[in-house]
């Protein structure tokens, strides 16, 4: 477990919803702090997720699944997610 | 005009439109900047809406297509995604084809 509470929160939500075979989450907030677009205070995170649930799904469907798993956190703790969503058959 | 109608008008009148933070010339966010650059590299005109200059659209766009973040890119009236998807489609060559097809349809 990371000692970053927001990373842990994202990990828990994605693990519960999508049972990923691999999941990497990086807190990228420091690179965006202070820019005009980030004024709301939510964090930026990079998520690389591989899950069987993505098999046969389009990119937009996969991103929607990730956003759905995050639920209300997208309005509060998270300003932006950079998502790389792959199915196990595509993971390189 | 109702804000949802204003958003719909932009999406329907432009073959390609990006709702972004800032403008393509002066983007205010790295994600918006990269997505706008990818669209520019497709070589066709595209519309843009600076959501930072229109608080009503900023507030309501996430509800329009149930997508929580900015930028949002619409081609042919349909949300294709945000920055990541736009860049992935650009790198695979798909974005250029989609942009060209949308312009042909609108012509």
N, CA and C atoms of all chains as a GROMACS GRO file, in nm:
protein
  597
    1UNK      N    1   0.083  -0.120   0.000
    1UNK     CA    2   0.000   0.000   0.000
    1UNK      C    3   0.087   0.125   0.000
    2UNK      N    4   0.039   0.224  -0.067
    2UNK     CA    5   0.107   0.352  -0.068
    2UNK      C    6   0.067   0.430   0.057
    3UNK      N    7   0.144   0.531   0.091
    3UNK     CA    8   0.103   0.614   0.205
    3UNK      C    9   0.028   0.739   0.156
    4UNK      N   10  -0.012   0.735   0.030
    4UNK     CA   11  -0.088   0.847  -0.027
    4UNK      C   12  -0.237   0.810  -0.021
    5UNK      N   13  -0.314   0.878   0.064
    5UNK     CA   14  -0.453   0.835   0.085
    5UNK      C   15  -0.538   0.841  -0.042
    6UNK      N   16  -0.512   0.938  -0.130
    6UNK     CA   17  -0.595   0.945  -0.250
    6UNK      C   18  -0.559   0.832  -0.347
    7UNK      N   19  -0.431   0.797  -0.353
    7UNK     CA   20  -0.391   0.683  -0.437
    7UNK      C   21  -0.456   0.556  -0.383
    8UNK      N   22  -0.457   0.539  -0.252
    8UNK     CA   23  -0.519   0.420  -0.193
    8UNK      C   24  -0.669   0.417  -0.222
    9UNK      N   25  -0.732   0.533  -0.214
    9UNK     CA   26  -0.876   0.541  -0.241
    9UNK      C   27  -0.905   0.500  -0.386
   10UNK      N   28  -0.825   0.550  -0.480
   10UNK     CA   29  -0.844   0.515  -0.621
   10UNK      C   30  -0.822   0.365  -0.640
   11UNK      N   31  -0.715   0.313  -0.576
   11UNK     CA   32  -0.685   0.170  -0.589
   11UNK      C   33  -0.802   0.085  -0.540
   12UNK      N   34  -0.856   0.123  -0.425
   12UNK     CA   35  -0.967   0.044  -0.368
   12UNK      C   36  -1.088   0.046  -0.460
   13UNK      N   37  -1.122   0.162  -0.511
   13UNK     CA   38  -1.241   0.173  -0.596
   13UNK      C   39  -1.224   0.093  -0.726
   14UNK      N   40  -1.107   0.106  -0.789
   14UNK     CA   41  -1.086   0.037  -0.917
   14UNK      C   42  -1.076  -0.114  -0.896
   15UNK      N   43  -1.012  -0.155  -0.786
   15UNK     CA   44  -0.999  -0.298  -0.758
   15UNK      C   45  -1.136  -0.360  -0.734
   16UNK      N   46  -1.220  -0.289  -0.658
   16UNK     CA   47  -1.353  -0.341  -0.627
   16UNK      C   48  -1.439  -0.351  -0.753
   17UNK      N   49  -1.429  -0.252  -0.840
   17UNK     CA   50  -1.521  -0.247  -0.954
   17UNK      C   51  -1.474  -0.331  -1.073
   18UNK      N   52  -1.342  -0.338  -1.094
   18UNK     CA   53  -1.293  -0.393  -1.220
   18UNK      C   54  -1.199  -0.512  -1.206
   19UNK      N   55  -1.167  -0.552  -1.084
   19UNK     CA   56  -1.078  -0.666  -1.059
   19UNK      C   57  -0.958  -0.668  -1.155
   20UNK      N   58  -0.879  -0.562  -1.157
   20UNK     CA   59  -0.770  -0.554  -1.254
   20UNK      C   60  -0.663  -0.662  -1.232
   21UNK      N   61  -0.602  -0.707  -1.343
   21UNK     CA   62  -0.488  -0.797  -1.331
   21UNK      C   63  -0.360  -0.718  -1.307
   22UNK      N   64  -0.360  -0.592  -1.349
   22UNK     CA   65  -0.251  -0.503  -1.308
   22UNK      C   66  -0.303  -0.361  -1.296
   23UNK      N   67  -0.244  -0.287  -1.204
   23UNK     CA   68  -0.293  -0.152  -1.175
   23UNK      C   69  -0.178  -0.068  -1.120
   24UNK      N   70  -0.147   0.038  -1.191
   24UNK     CA   71  -0.045   0.133  -1.144
   24UNK      C   72  -0.108   0.270  -1.133
   25UNK      N   73  -0.090   0.334  -1.019
   25UNK     CA   74  -0.145   0.468  -0.998
   25UNK      C   75  -0.033   0.560  -0.953
   26UNK      N   76  -0.024   0.672  -1.020
   26UNK     CA   77   0.081   0.767  -0.988
   26UNK      C   78   0.016   0.902  -0.959
   27UNK      N   79   0.053   0.961  -0.848
   27UNK     CA   80   0.003   1.095  -0.814
   27UNK      C   81   0.088   1.198  -0.887
   28UNK      N   82   0.025   1.263  -0.983
   28UNK     CA   83   0.096   1.357  -1.068
   28UNK      C   84   0.059   1.501  -1.031
   29UNK      N   85  -0.004   1.517  -0.914
   29UNK     CA   86  -0.060   1.647  -0.879
   29UNK      C   87   0.046   1.757  -0.875
   30UNK      N   88   0.166   1.724  -0.829
   30UNK     CA   89   0.267   1.828  -0.813
   30UNK      C   90   0.302   1.894  -0.946
   31UNK      N   91   0.285   1.819  -1.058
   31UNK     CA   92   0.321   1.877  -1.188
   31UNK      C   93   0.217   1.977  -1.235
   32UNK      N   94   0.100   1.975  -1.171
   32UNK     CA   95  -0.008   2.062  -1.217
   32UNK      C   96  -0.045   2.170  -1.115
   33UNK      N   97   0.012   2.162  -0.996
   33UNK     CA   98  -0.026   2.255  -0.890
   33UNK      C   99  -0.009   2.398  -0.938
   34UNK      N  100  -0.111   2.477  -0.911
   34UNK     CA  101  -0.095   2.619  -0.938
   34UNK      C  102  -0.136   2.664  -1.076
   35UNK      N  103  -0.151   2.570  -1.172
   35UNK     CA  104  -0.192   2.621  -1.302
   35UNK      C  105  -0.340   2.656  -1.298
   36UNK      N  106  -0.380   2.745  -1.388
   36UNK     CA  107  -0.516   2.802  -1.379
   36UNK      C  108  -0.624   2.697  -1.383
   37UNK      N  109  -0.601   2.592  -1.461
   37UNK     CA  110  -0.704   2.490  -1.476
   37UNK      C  111  -0.722   2.405  -1.353
   38UNK      N  112  -0.624   2.404  -1.261
   38UNK     CA  113  -0.628   2.315  -1.145
   38UNK      C  114  -0.670   2.389  -1.019
   39UNK      N  115  -0.737   2.501  -1.036
   39UNK     CA  116  -0.768   2.585  -0.921
   39UNK      C  117  -0.861   2.517  -0.820
   40UNK      N  118  -0.936   2.415  -0.863
   40UNK     CA  119  -1.030   2.349  -0.773
   40UNK      C  120  -0.964   2.271  -0.660
   41UNK      N  121  -0.836   2.238  -0.673
   41UNK     CA  122  -0.764   2.172  -0.566
   41UNK      C  123  -0.763   2.020  -0.576
   42UNK      N  124  -0.841   1.962  -0.667
   42UNK     CA  125  -0.838   1.816  -0.684
   42UNK      C  126  -0.707   1.773  -0.745
   43UNK      N  127  -0.675   1.644  -0.731
   43UNK     CA  128  -0.546   1.596  -0.778
   43UNK      C  129  -0.549   1.545  -0.921
   44UNK      N  130  -0.430   1.536  -0.979
   44UNK     CA  131  -0.411   1.471  -1.109
   44UNK      C  132  -0.346   1.335  -1.083
   45UNK      N  133  -0.399   1.233  -1.144
   45UNK     CA  134  -0.342   1.100  -1.125
   45UNK      C  135  -0.328   1.031  -1.259
   46UNK      N  136  -0.220   0.952  -1.271
   46UNK     CA  137  -0.202   0.868  -1.389
   46UNK      C  138  -0.240   0.725  -1.349
   47UNK      N  139  -0.329   0.666  -1.425
   47UNK     CA  140  -0.374   0.531  -1.396
   47UNK      C  141  -0.345   0.442  -1.517
   48UNK      N  142  -0.272   0.334  -1.493
   48UNK     CA  143  -0.254   0.232  -1.597
   48UNK      C  144  -0.320   0.106  -1.545
   49UNK      N  145  -0.423   0.062  -1.613
   49UNK     CA  146  -0.503  -0.048  -1.562
   49UNK      C  147  -0.525  -0.152  -1.671
   50UNK      N  148  -0.505  -0.278  -1.636
   50UNK     CA  149  -0.533  -0.389  -1.727
   50UNK      C  150  -0.638  -0.477  -1.660
   51UNK      N  151  -0.749  -0.497  -1.730
   51UNK     CA  152  -0.858  -0.575  -1.671
   51UNK      C  153  -0.930  -0.653  -1.780
   52UNK      N  154  -0.973  -0.772  -1.746
   52UNK     CA  155  -1.047  -0.856  -1.841
   52UNK      C  156  -1.178  -0.788  -1.883
   53UNK      N  157  -1.232  -0.703  -1.794
   53UNK     CA  158  -1.358  -0.636  -1.824
   53UNK      C  159  -1.347  -0.544  -1.946
   54UNK      N  160  -1.225  -0.507  -1.984
   54UNK     CA  161  -1.207  -0.417  -2.099
   54UNK      C  162  -1.207  -0.490  -2.233
   55UNK      N  163  -1.202  -0.622  -2.228
   55UNK     CA  164  -1.194  -0.700  -2.352
   55UNK      C  165  -1.313  -0.666  -2.441
   56UNK      N  166  -1.285  -0.633  -2.567
   56UNK     CA  167  -1.393  -0.606  -2.661
   56UNK      C  168  -1.460  -0.469  -2.645
   57UNK      N  169  -1.410  -0.387  -2.552
   57UNK     CA  170  -1.471  -0.256  -2.529
   57UNK      C  171  -1.390  -0.147  -2.600
   58UNK      N  172  -1.460  -0.042  -2.646
   58UNK     CA  173  -1.392   0.071  -2.710
   58UNK      C  174  -1.322   0.154  -2.602
   59UNK      N  175  -1.234   0.244  -2.649
   59UNK     CA  176  -1.161   0.330  -2.555
   59UNK      C  177  -1.258   0.409  -2.468
   60UNK      N  178  -1.359   0.467  -2.532
   60UNK     CA  179  -1.450   0.553  -2.454
   60UNK      C  180  -1.529   0.469  -2.354
   61UNK      N  181  -1.566   0.348  -2.392
   61UNK     CA  182  -1.636   0.260  -2.296
   61UNK      C  183  -1.546   0.228  -2.177
   62UNK      N  184  -1.418   0.203  -2.203
   62UNK     CA  185  -1.325   0.170  -2.094
   62UNK      C  186  -1.308   0.289  -1.999
   63UNK      N  187  -1.294   0.408  -2.057
   63UNK     CA  188  -1.278   0.526  -1.972
   63UNK      C  189  -1.404   0.549  -1.890
   64UNK      N  190  -1.519   0.527  -1.952
   64UNK     CA  191  -1.645   0.543  -1.879
   64UNK      C  192  -1.653   0.443  -1.762
   65UNK      N  193  -1.601   0.324  -1.782
   65UNK     CA  194  -1.603   0.224  -1.674
   65UNK      C  195  -1.515   0.270  -1.558
   66UNK      N  196  -1.400   0.328  -1.592
   66UNK     CA  197  -1.311   0.379  -1.487
   66UNK      C  198  -1.378   0.495  -1.413
   67UNK      N  199  -1.436   0.589  -1.488
   67UNK     CA  200  -1.503   0.702  -1.423
   67UNK      C  201  -1.619   0.655  -1.336
   68UNK      N  202  -1.695   0.556  -1.388
   68UNK     CA  203  -1.808   0.504  -1.310
   68UNK      C  204  -1.758   0.444  -1.179
   69UNK      N  205  -1.645   0.374  -1.184
   69UNK     CA  206  -1.591   0.314  -1.063
   69UNK      C  207  -1.550   0.421  -0.962
   70UNK      N  208  -1.506   0.535  -1.012
   70UNK     CA  209  -1.460   0.643  -0.922
   70UNK      C  210  -1.578   0.716  -0.858
   71UNK      N  211  -1.693   0.716  -0.925
   71UNK     CA  212  -1.813   0.777  -0.868
   71UNK      C  213  -1.793   0.923  -0.829
   72UNK      N  214  -1.842   0.957  -0.713
   72UNK     CA  215  -1.841   1.097  -0.668
   72UNK      C  216  -1.700   1.154  -0.652
   73UNK      N  217  -1.602   1.068  -0.637
   73UNK     CA  218  -1.465   1.118  -0.616
   73UNK      C  219  -1.420   1.205  -0.733
   74UNK      N  220  -1.480   1.184  -0.852
   74UNK     CA  221  -1.443   1.267  -0.968
   74UNK      C  222  -1.485   1.412  -0.946
   75UNK      N  223  -1.582   1.434  -0.860
   75UNK     CA  224  -1.626   1.572  -0.834
   75UNK      C  225  -1.551   1.634  -0.715
   76UNK      N  226  -1.482   1.550  -0.637
   76UNK     CA  227  -1.424   1.602  -0.513
   76UNK      C  228  -1.271   1.592  -0.514
   77UNK      N  229  -1.221   1.470  -0.497
   77UNK     CA  230  -1.076   1.453  -0.478
   77UNK      C  231  -0.996   1.456  -0.607
   78UNK      N  232  -1.065   1.432  -0.719
   78UNK     CA  233  -0.990   1.412  -0.842
   78UNK      C  234  -1.025   1.521  -0.943
   79UNK      N  235  -0.922   1.589  -0.987
   79UNK     CA  236  -0.940   1.692  -1.090
   79UNK      C  237  -0.926   1.628  -1.227
   80UNK      N  238  -0.833   1.537  -1.241
   80UNK     CA  239  -0.814   1.472  -1.370
   80UNK      C  240  -0.747   1.337  -1.352
   81UNK      N  241  -0.790   1.243  -1.433
   81UNK     CA  242  -0.725   1.113  -1.440
   81UNK      C  243  -0.670   1.099  -1.581
   82UNK      N  244  -0.544   1.059  -1.588
   82UNK     CA  245  -0.491   1.018  -1.716
   82UNK      C  246  -0.501   0.866  -1.717
   83UNK      N  247  -0.575   0.812  -1.812
   83UNK     CA  248  -0.610   0.670  -1.806
   83UNK      C  249  -0.548   0.595  -1.923
   84UNK      N  250  -0.481   0.486  -1.892
   84UNK     CA  251  -0.439   0.393  -1.996
   84UNK      C  252  -0.503   0.259  -1.961
   85UNK      N  253  -0.608   0.225  -2.035
   85UNK     CA  254  -0.687   0.107  -2.002
   85UNK      C  255  -0.667   0.001  -2.109
   86UNK      N  256  -0.613  -0.114  -2.070
   86UNK     CA  257  -0.590  -0.221  -2.166
   86UNK      C  258  -0.656  -0.350  -2.119
   87UNK      N  259  -0.687  -0.434  -2.216
   87UNK     CA  260  -0.734  -0.569  -2.184
   87UNK      C  261  -0.612  -0.660  -2.174
   88UNK      N  262  -0.624  -0.771  -2.101
   88UNK     CA  263  -0.507  -0.860  -2.085
   88UNK      C  264  -0.448  -0.904  -2.219
   89UNK      N  265  -0.531  -0.922  -2.321
   89UNK     CA  266  -0.480  -0.969  -2.450
   89UNK      C  267  -0.396  -0.862  -2.522
   90UNK      N  268  -0.405  -0.736  -2.478
   90UNK     CA  269  -0.330  -0.628  -2.544
   90UNK      C  270  -0.210  -0.582  -2.463
   91UNK      N  271  -0.204  -0.620  -2.338
   91UNK     CA  272  -0.100  -0.565  -2.250
   91UNK      C  273   0.038  -0.602  -2.302
   92UNK      N  274   0.123  -0.503  -2.313
   92UNK     CA  275   0.257  -0.530  -2.366
   92UNK      C  276   0.363  -0.523  -2.261
   93UNK      N  277  -3.089   3.127  -2.431
   93UNK     CA  278  -3.093   2.984  -2.463
   93UNK      C  279  -3.044   2.903  -2.343
   94UNK      N  280  -3.108   2.791  -2.320
   94UNK     CA  281  -3.069   2.699  -2.214
   94UNK      C  282  -2.925   2.651  -2.237
   95UNK      N  283  -2.852   2.630  -2.130
   95UNK     CA  284  -2.710   2.594  -2.144
   95UNK      C  285  -2.694   2.462  -2.219
   96UNK      N  286  -2.782   2.366  -2.195
   96UNK     CA  287  -2.770   2.238  -2.266
   96UNK      C  288  -2.793   2.257  -2.417
   97UNK      N  289  -2.884   2.351  -2.451
   97UNK     CA  290  -2.906   2.381  -2.593
   97UNK      C  291  -2.784   2.451  -2.653
   98UNK      N  292  -2.721   2.536  -2.571
   98UNK     CA  293  -2.600   2.604  -2.622
   98UNK      C  294  -2.489   2.502  -2.649
   99UNK      N  295  -2.474   2.405  -2.560
   99UNK     CA  296  -2.372   2.302  -2.580
   99UNK      C  297  -2.407   2.219  -2.705
  100UNK      N  298  -2.535   2.180  -2.713
  100UNK     CA  299  -2.579   2.098  -2.827
  100UNK      C  300  -2.555   2.172  -2.959
  101UNK      N  301  -2.580   2.303  -2.959
  101UNK     CA  302  -2.561   2.382  -3.080
  101UNK      C  303  -2.415   2.374  -3.127
  102UNK      N  304  -2.320   2.389  -3.032
  102UNK     CA  305  -2.178   2.382  -3.066
  102UNK      C  306  -2.143   2.244  -3.123
  103UNK      N  307  -2.195   2.140  -3.059
  103UNK     CA  308  -2.162   2.003  -3.098
  103UNK      C  309  -2.219   1.971  -3.236
  104UNK      N  310  -2.336   2.030  -3.265
  104UNK     CA  311  -2.403   1.997  -3.392
  104UNK      C  312  -2.354   2.083  -3.508
  105UNK      N  313  -2.314   2.206  -3.479
  105UNK     CA  314  -2.276   2.293  -3.592
  105UNK      C  315  -2.130   2.273  -3.634
  106UNK      N  316  -2.048   2.218  -3.545
  106UNK     CA  317  -1.907   2.195  -3.579
  106UNK      C  318  -1.882   2.046  -3.606
  107UNK      N  319  -1.823   2.014  -3.722
  107UNK     CA  320  -1.788   1.873  -3.744
  107UNK      C  321  -1.693   1.822  -3.634
  108UNK      N  322  -1.604   1.912  -3.589
  108UNK     CA  323  -1.511   1.879  -3.483
  108UNK      C  324  -1.508   1.996  -3.384
  109UNK      N  325  -1.527   1.969  -3.257
  109UNK     CA  326  -1.522   2.076  -3.159
  109UNK      C  327  -1.459   2.025  -3.030
  110UNK      N  328  -1.376   2.109  -2.970
  110UNK     CA  329  -1.314   2.076  -2.842
  110UNK      C  330  -1.360   2.178  -2.737
  111UNK      N  331  -1.407   2.127  -2.625
  111UNK     CA  332  -1.435   2.210  -2.508
  111UNK      C  333  -1.310   2.201  -2.421
  112UNK      N  334  -1.241   2.313  -2.404
  112UNK     CA  335  -1.109   2.308  -2.342
  112UNK      C  336  -1.089   2.423  -2.243
  113UNK      N  337  -0.984   2.408  -2.164
  113UNK     CA  338  -0.945   2.516  -2.074
  113UNK      C  339  -0.847   2.606  -2.147
  114UNK      N  340  -0.892   2.726  -2.176
  114UNK     CA  341  -0.812   2.817  -2.256
  114UNK      C  342  -0.848   2.802  -2.404
  115UNK      N  343  -0.758   2.845  -2.489
  115UNK     CA  344  -0.779   2.839  -2.635
  115UNK      C  345  -0.664   2.760  -2.696
  116UNK      N  346  -0.684   2.714  -2.822
  116UNK     CA  347  -0.572   2.641  -2.885
  116UNK      C  348  -0.443   2.724  -2.887
  117UNK      N  349  -0.458   2.858  -2.900
  117UNK     CA  350  -0.340   2.946  -2.904
  117UNK      C  351  -0.283   2.966  -2.764
  118UNK      N  352  -0.371   2.967  -2.662
  118UNK     CA  353  -0.328   2.995  -2.526
  118UNK      C  354  -0.396   2.898  -2.429
  119UNK      N  355  -0.358   2.771  -2.437
  119UNK     CA  356  -0.421   2.672  -2.349
  119UNK      C  357  -0.382   2.693  -2.204
  120UNK      N  358  -0.476   2.662  -2.113
  120UNK     CA  359  -0.453   2.684  -1.969
  120UNK      C  360  -0.434   2.552  -1.894
  121UNK      N  361  -0.419   2.444  -1.967
  121UNK     CA  362  -0.407   2.314  -1.902
  121UNK      C  363  -0.335   2.222  -1.999
  122UNK      N  364  -0.244   2.141  -1.949
  122UNK     CA  365  -0.164   2.054  -2.035
  122UNK      C  366  -0.248   1.955  -2.114
  123UNK      N  367  -0.354   1.904  -2.051
  123UNK     CA  368  -0.439   1.807  -2.120
  123UNK      C  369  -0.511   1.873  -2.238
  124UNK      N  370  -0.565   1.993  -2.213
  124UNK     CA  371  -0.633   2.066  -2.320
  124UNK      C  372  -0.535   2.101  -2.430
  125UNK      N  373  -0.415   2.139  -2.391
  125UNK     CA  374  -0.313   2.177  -2.486
  125UNK      C  375  -0.278   2.060  -2.579
  126UNK      N  376  -0.255   1.943  -2.521
  126UNK     CA  377  -0.215   1.828  -2.602
  126UNK      C  378  -0.327   1.783  -2.695
  127UNK      N  379  -0.451   1.785  -2.644
  127UNK     CA  380  -0.564   1.742  -2.728
  127UNK      C  381  -0.581   1.839  -2.845
  128UNK      N  382  -0.571   1.970  -2.818
  128UNK     CA  383  -0.587   2.069  -2.924
  128UNK      C  384  -0.475   2.056  -3.028
  129UNK      N  385  -0.354   2.026  -2.981
  129UNK     CA  386  -0.242   2.007  -3.074
  129UNK      C  387  -0.266   1.888  -3.167
  130UNK      N  388  -0.321   1.781  -3.111
  130UNK     CA  389  -0.350   1.662  -3.193
  130UNK      C  390  -0.453   1.696  -3.300
  131UNK      N  391  -0.556   1.773  -3.261
  131UNK     CA  392  -0.657   1.813  -3.360
  131UNK      C  393  -0.595   1.901  -3.468
  132UNK      N  394  -0.509   1.995  -3.425
  132UNK     CA  395  -0.444   2.083  -3.522
  132UNK      C  396  -0.362   2.003  -3.621
  133UNK      N  397  -0.296   1.898  -3.571
  133UNK     CA  398  -0.209   1.817  -3.656
  133UNK      C  399  -0.288   1.737  -3.759
  134UNK      N  400  -0.420   1.728  -3.740
  134UNK     CA  401  -0.503   1.658  -3.840
  134UNK      C  402  -0.528   1.745  -3.963
  135UNK      N  403  -0.493   1.874  -3.954
  135UNK     CA  404  -0.494   1.959  -4.072
  135UNK      C  405  -0.629   2.014  -4.116
  136UNK      N  406  -0.731   2.001  -4.033
  136UNK     CA  407  -0.863   2.056  -4.068
  136UNK      C  408  -0.905   2.155  -3.960
  137UNK      N  409  -0.995   2.247  -3.998
  137UNK     CA  410  -1.048   2.342  -3.900
  137UNK      C  411  -1.127   2.268  -3.793
  138UNK      N  412  -1.123   2.323  -3.673
  138UNK     CA  413  -1.210   2.270  -3.569
  138UNK      C  414  -1.257   2.385  -3.481
  139UNK      N  415  -1.376   2.367  -3.423
  139UNK     CA  416  -1.427   2.468  -3.332
  139UNK      C  417  -1.373   2.446  -3.192
  140UNK      N  418  -1.373   2.552  -3.112
  140UNK     CA  419  -1.337   2.532  -2.972
  140UNK      C  420  -1.423   2.621  -2.884
  141UNK      N  421  -1.442   2.576  -2.762
  141UNK     CA  422  -1.511   2.653  -2.660
  141UNK      C  423  -1.418   2.659  -2.539
  142UNK      N  424  -1.387   2.780  -2.497
  142UNK     CA  425  -1.303   2.797  -2.377
  142UNK      C  426  -1.394   2.791  -2.254
  143UNK      N  427  -1.389   2.678  -2.184
  143UNK     CA  428  -1.483   2.659  -2.072
  143UNK      C  429  -1.449   2.752  -1.954
  144UNK      N  430  -1.325   2.798  -1.949
  144UNK     CA  431  -1.288   2.891  -1.840
  144UNK      C  432  -1.353   3.028  -1.861
  145UNK      N  433  -1.388   3.057  -1.986
  145UNK     CA  434  -1.450   3.187  -2.015
  145UNK      C  435  -1.603   3.178  -2.014
  146UNK      N  436  -1.656   3.058  -1.990
  146UNK     CA  437  -1.802   3.039  -1.990
  146UNK      C  438  -1.840   2.950  -1.872
  147UNK      N  439  -1.855   3.012  -1.754
  147UNK     CA  440  -1.877   2.934  -1.631
  147UNK      C  441  -2.000   2.842  -1.640
  148UNK      N  442  -2.100   2.885  -1.715
  148UNK     CA  443  -2.221   2.804  -1.726
  148UNK      C  444  -2.192   2.672  -1.799
  149UNK      N  445  -2.116   2.681  -1.906
  149UNK     CA  446  -2.078   2.559  -1.979
  149UNK      C  447  -1.983   2.476  -1.893
  150UNK      N  448  -1.889   2.542  -1.826
  150UNK     CA  449  -1.796   2.471  -1.736
  150UNK      C  450  -1.872   2.386  -1.635
  151UNK      N  451  -1.977   2.444  -1.577
  151UNK     CA  452  -2.056   2.376  -1.475
  151UNK      C  453  -2.137   2.259  -1.531
  152UNK      N  454  -2.187   2.276  -1.652
  152UNK     CA  455  -2.288   2.183  -1.703
  152UNK      C  456  -2.239   2.083  -1.805
  153UNK      N  457  -2.123   2.108  -1.866
  153UNK     CA  458  -2.076   2.016  -1.970
  153UNK      C  459  -2.060   1.872  -1.917
  154UNK      N  460  -2.009   1.851  -1.795
  154UNK     CA  461  -1.996   1.712  -1.748
  154UNK      C  462  -2.128   1.635  -1.751
  155UNK      N  463  -2.241   1.704  -1.735
  155UNK     CA  464  -2.371   1.637  -1.740
  155UNK      C  465  -2.415   1.607  -1.883
  156UNK      N  466  -2.366   1.687  -1.977
  156UNK     CA  467  -2.416   1.678  -2.114
  156UNK      C  468  -2.396   1.538  -2.172
  157UNK      N  469  -2.276   1.486  -2.162
  157UNK     CA  470  -2.251   1.351  -2.215
  157UNK      C  471  -2.202   1.258  -2.104
  158UNK      N  472  -2.230   1.296  -1.980
  158UNK     CA  473  -2.190   1.215  -1.866
  158UNK      C  474  -2.040   1.182  -1.871
  159UNK      N  475  -1.961   1.288  -1.879
  159UNK     CA  476  -1.814   1.270  -1.884
  159UNK      C  477  -1.757   1.375  -1.788
  160UNK      N  478  -1.680   1.333  -1.688
  160UNK     CA  479  -1.654   1.423  -1.575
  160UNK      C  480  -1.543   1.527  -1.594
  161UNK      N  481  -1.461   1.513  -1.697
  161UNK     CA  482  -1.342   1.599  -1.701
  161UNK      C  483  -1.331   1.676  -1.833
  162UNK      N  484  -1.238   1.770  -1.836
  162UNK     CA  485  -1.204   1.847  -1.955
  162UNK      C  486  -1.061   1.809  -1.997
  163UNK      N  487  -1.029   1.821  -2.123
  163UNK     CA  488  -1.114   1.864  -2.234
  163UNK      C  489  -1.211   1.753  -2.276
  164UNK      N  490  -1.310   1.791  -2.358
  164UNK     CA  491  -1.399   1.696  -2.423
  164UNK      C  492  -1.397   1.725  -2.572
  165UNK      N  493  -1.382   1.620  -2.652
  165UNK     CA  494  -1.371   1.635  -2.797
  165UNK      C  495  -1.489   1.564  -2.862
  166UNK      N  496  -1.561   1.638  -2.945
  166UNK     CA  497  -1.677   1.582  -3.016
  166UNK      C  498  -1.648   1.584  -3.165
  167UNK      N  499  -1.671   1.470  -3.229
  167UNK     CA  500  -1.657   1.460  -3.374
  167UNK      C  501  -1.789   1.407  -3.427
  168UNK      N  502  -1.842   1.481  -3.530
  168UNK     CA  503  -1.966   1.435  -3.589
  168UNK      C  504  -2.079   1.424  -3.487
  169UNK      N  505  -2.080   1.516  -3.392
  169UNK     CA  506  -2.188   1.519  -3.294
  169UNK      C  507  -2.174   1.422  -3.178
  170UNK      N  508  -2.064   1.348  -3.176
  170UNK     CA  509  -2.051   1.243  -3.075
  170UNK      C  510  -1.924   1.263  -2.993
  171UNK      N  511  -1.936   1.244  -2.862
  171UNK     CA  512  -1.816   1.252  -2.776
  171UNK      C  513  -1.722   1.139  -2.810
  172UNK      N  514  -1.595   1.174  -2.841
  172UNK     CA  515  -1.498   1.066  -2.864
  172UNK      C  516  -1.413   1.044  -2.740
  173UNK      N  517  -1.409   1.144  -2.651
  173UNK     CA  518  -1.336   1.124  -2.525
  173UNK      C  519  -1.262   1.249  -2.484
  174UNK      N  520  -1.165   1.230  -2.396
  174UNK     CA  521  -1.084   1.340  -2.347
  174UNK      C  522  -0.946   1.335  -2.410
  175UNK      N  523  -0.848   1.385  -2.338
  175UNK     CA  524  -0.712   1.396  -2.391
  175UNK      C  525  -0.650   1.260  -2.424
  176UNK      N  526  -0.660   1.165  -2.332
  176UNK     CA  527  -0.592   1.035  -2.353
  176UNK      C  528  -0.641   0.965  -2.478
  177UNK      N  529  -0.774   0.959  -2.493
  177UNK     CA  530  -0.832   0.888  -2.608
  177UNK      C  531  -0.796   0.962  -2.736
  178UNK      N  532  -0.805   1.096  -2.733
  178UNK     CA  533  -0.771   1.174  -2.852
  178UNK      C  534  -0.627   1.147  -2.896
  179UNK      N  535  -0.536   1.142  -2.799
  179UNK     CA  536  -0.395   1.118  -2.833
  179UNK      C  537  -0.374   0.975  -2.883
  180UNK      N  538  -0.443   0.879  -2.821
  180UNK     CA  539  -0.429   0.740  -2.867
  180UNK      C  540  -0.480   0.726  -3.009
  181UNK      N  541  -0.595   0.790  -3.037
  181UNK     CA  542  -0.652   0.784  -3.172
  181UNK      C  543  -0.562   0.856  -3.272
  182UNK      N  544  -0.499   0.965  -3.226
  182UNK     CA  545  -0.407   1.038  -3.314
  182UNK      C  546  -0.287   0.951  -3.348
  183UNK      N  547  -0.230   0.888  -3.248
  183UNK     CA  548  -0.110   0.807  -3.271
  183UNK      C  549  -0.137   0.689  -3.362
  184UNK      N  550  -0.257   0.635  -3.356
  184UNK     CA  551  -0.288   0.520  -3.442
  184UNK      C  552  -0.332   0.564  -3.582
  185UNK      N  553  -0.344   0.696  -3.603
  185UNK     CA  554  -0.386   0.746  -3.734
  185UNK      C  555  -0.538   0.754  -3.750
  186UNK      N  556  -0.609   0.704  -3.651
  186UNK     CA  557  -0.755   0.698  -3.657
  186UNK      C  558  -0.818   0.837  -3.650
  187UNK      N  559  -0.757   0.926  -3.569
  187UNK     CA  560  -0.817   1.058  -3.546
  187UNK      C  561  -0.828   1.136  -3.677
  188UNK      N  562  -0.720   1.134  -3.755
  188UNK     CA  563  -0.719   1.207  -3.881
  188UNK      C  564  -0.832   1.158  -3.971
  189UNK      N  565  -0.850   1.026  -3.976
  189UNK     CA  566  -0.957   0.969  -4.059
  189UNK      C  567  -1.094   1.014  -4.010
  190UNK      N  568  -1.112   1.016  -3.877
  190UNK     CA  569  -1.241   1.055  -3.821
  190UNK      C  570  -1.270   1.202  -3.851
  191UNK      N  571  -1.165   1.287  -3.837
  191UNK     CA  572  -1.180   1.430  -3.862
  191UNK      C  573  -1.214   1.453  -4.010
  192UNK      N  574  -1.143   1.384  -4.099
  192UNK     CA  575  -1.167   1.402  -4.242
  192UNK      C  576  -1.306   1.353  -4.281
  193UNK      N  577  -1.348   1.243  -4.223
  193UNK     CA  578  -1.482   1.190  -4.254
  193UNK      C  579  -1.590   1.286  -4.207
  194UNK      N  580  -1.569   1.346  -4.090
  194UNK     CA  581  -1.668   1.440  -4.035
  194UNK      C  582  -1.679   1.564  -4.123
  195UNK      N  583  -1.565   1.610  -4.175
  195UNK     CA  584  -1.567   1.727  -4.264
  195UNK      C  585  -1.635   1.695  -4.396
  196UNK      N  586  -1.610   1.574  -4.449
  196UNK     CA  587  -1.673   1.534  -4.573
  196UNK      C  588  -1.824   1.529  -4.558
  197UNK      N  589  -1.866   1.477  -4.444
  197UNK     CA  590  -2.010   1.463  -4.418
  197UNK      C  591  -2.077   1.601  -4.408
  198UNK      N  592  -2.001   1.696  -4.348
  198UNK     CA  593  -2.058   1.830  -4.326
  198UNK      C  594  -2.056   1.914  -4.454
  199UNK      N  595  -1.972   1.876  -4.550
  199UNK     CA  596  -1.953   1.958  -4.670
  199UNK      C  597  -2.077   1.955  -4.761
   0.00000   0.00000   0.00000
